[in-house]
């Protein structure tokens, strides 16, 4: 067998009805582009370890060309009527609906999540395009009662300029449209650098954007070294806004790099979500909610419940039911019908799960379910439940980003509030109970940007997504999502009484 044949044999099949959605080139200035020096990066299927394809490893000059193309496209896109930009965004969303199954399959191939979750993400992602298409037509200004004679004062909102987004691998479509929908609706071009692990979802979105009529240079996808691309984008004075979703550590570095050019930044960073079960909670609903909050996306979610605090009165019953529910979660290739847990993204993620489990057990935690690599091998890890976790254990202080649940006891309201808030993070929290007064009281005391009360699902295009403390800056989605892509301009007009 020839080397070429061996390479083909080792590739995962990409079973798409629309083969035009599988792109192995970057999208710059309206053109599908290879790296100038021919360098590529392999992309693998985490479920099988097989190569899906390659992407270009662009150099700094090509990233600079993308910035120049965005700058060239900006004046015309900014000048376009909001309703005309909205029509293009709606068309882009419609094309995503039509390609929903292909986009979901492609996402599962490169990310690993069950295809049912991928379909849900496509619906979530296209919703941002429809939402911001409408919000862009309501980017209102204001008038100010004058304190000076013969003057009229007004405030308008104008697009910030060329923008860039650096997006993660766990939600490879939704994190792009949540940013690009707002940017484009406000009149800003956007350059997207997707995660190297999951570039094909981004490139498929670019293919659909092109079909929808997004002008050349308005939406671009660049691939290659994250450090090189981030440096070029952060150093460029032309790029006026950076949006990033990822770890707090990387977010700090991007903030520092953006300081020299004083860019606007929005950051959706790490989380360490508490899930609190009060003594009067509905046990069945709390268990079901905790399963969803912990194990969706195989636990690889910044909203994942990392610390599950259960009141002493319910702890025994909750732990038994929760462990039993976790034990029967079906693990496998995300393209297999009925699978609920896919593989982890990489070997480092598997190793971190092992480290957290070993550390907790060594310090007195009880293993209630799972606890090791799955029999399927590779990047699969058993859905795991640890009981009697304490603050001395690493899993109580660090985000696991995997299918390992930590159950922790608490006795009183003030105690659990203090423990839940004792972290640098503040993205999301969950709270289950029946007494509305107590729910509101505890909820208001929790230092988090988002709170789900008696529900594990609360995201969507209409809500302001974001955290406090070191979980981020700014909000994405909702009517507030346009704020970071626009600037306020104050105008004072004199001579009115002349």
Steps between C-alpha positions, in 0.01 A plus 500: 500500500633846411552772760214698341269199532599451864423865570157470342429179693579674826257782429152506652225512242311831486145391407346833395219545250649837406869433444557874452477545878818302562773758443872449557605857417482825693255768381675834442355798320236285331753242374571145614869506578789263584799597711756693295769246587270198466509407870197318639367374834318169535156488660395173665175335605524466882276192494721298266834682491483505122591804294200689363705734286741792518486877529753765391754628751485862387794732553497848650494668157179318407338596829600857418330461161181393679514813717549714189207327325275566800606865507427532127156343542406708803383828340246339268373256763466779755314719249253225406149549636439301816206324338721385213761363738214330686377332182845349441523375859154343476601330175813366668283357780262344246790328325613362834151358556508333160846354570422409863572128471825546309620765745414274794682200354804712421503637855477153655782374280741771612375566854362163613175607666190284435336600174177587681693762697661623178157549342400699808808716466424575134152617599655709778763643264267605221274662759768762564501601133123544498508682835769749409352557154204653683699670776719674243191685379445630854844641573340820622659824617354771723447872533607698808318805637743784441658689789632763254288750307469451125638146506362161420672194644479143378676166542538245223643148504755423233683177414834459674682392184691184409448226759651159569383192687699213648265210564517166688457138396215404732233705317659548157196656328305685768800689636562634150146612415451654846792730422474538123122555508546799731802636314348481154163635615677802651683566173838345591701246299629202699805275472453165676780279623332167592660239722747280313312192623168610342559721195259333260185631669638852460597446138156355424347817648725703270379300200139572595576867570642527149183345355285733711661805343732614778746720306866403463703604803201540732523147643833319482639183659873473563673180611840415642705569811286651774790702642604643164146591396415650840819708497430644155137579585582649841791708370310641202366854556244428226327232710295698749326222690596147612249247627629184666341189649737266680707459812562777752875450460491569125253784553746676730770471233273641229402791723867582553577475126202722413600771746757663270231587244227559763249271333149431612492145634235254604600185682299188585747312714517204738227389735473294817124478533338407831180294490314545829226264616307659786326281762152554351601426139305257284745208505415355158520837327826585676662172395386537139617861494839409644549223242433749220709775657798270557511256209381687191785546252676225702557757773708715264297814555578821686147477644551146630411442865840447662401508869168339588403611851220292655339571837563234765128411511501395132861398447465121535198468273636747248841332479349155443264616225754725333766228491250251357398745226863573412585129489249427222600787271587346165856571388623468142561657162276804471370382162356182656125534573418524869847599617491758781872544570768540236878505533703770666680740269858396565733289714565790740130513584496128581810539716340787695194288576728224627699745712190650661356158579828369646552814710145491638512131589838542669352775718195306610235535228279201416472361148128462425516438122759467226846625584719389211556493127213335318533148359465655153853635546635805322362826636193351666456539878232349719231733639633535853350602833707580808328527838599687817729740314660772711669833428847346547459299182615636163162438337341743748733780388566429131275464197517134391352549152403136483234250617600493868239620749592612853229467768544713812292519819381819667300572815392865481408779261776743596755219482414394146491859373849565639638177354337555161645852478849398613651494151653739247229396254149632465339381178193291585328339798205266549254498788222251579230540766133584559493797742495802269620735770803287574570444131506875438705568811765239419495586131566867567793411725672283239776689315433376148399660173231242426274295724269210419231440764338158473630465145824390339421667168494878485707607199373639169542798267279727711700472824810701603766227522805577713663485838650708779836493678756307291234330290487781252422848378193616313186318390415309183150439366192704593455866412820566696699291253538795263661719765856374452475535122392863506626834633295792627548825312376821656413787263420858606338716233520877550343794323145373545370843612708707257 
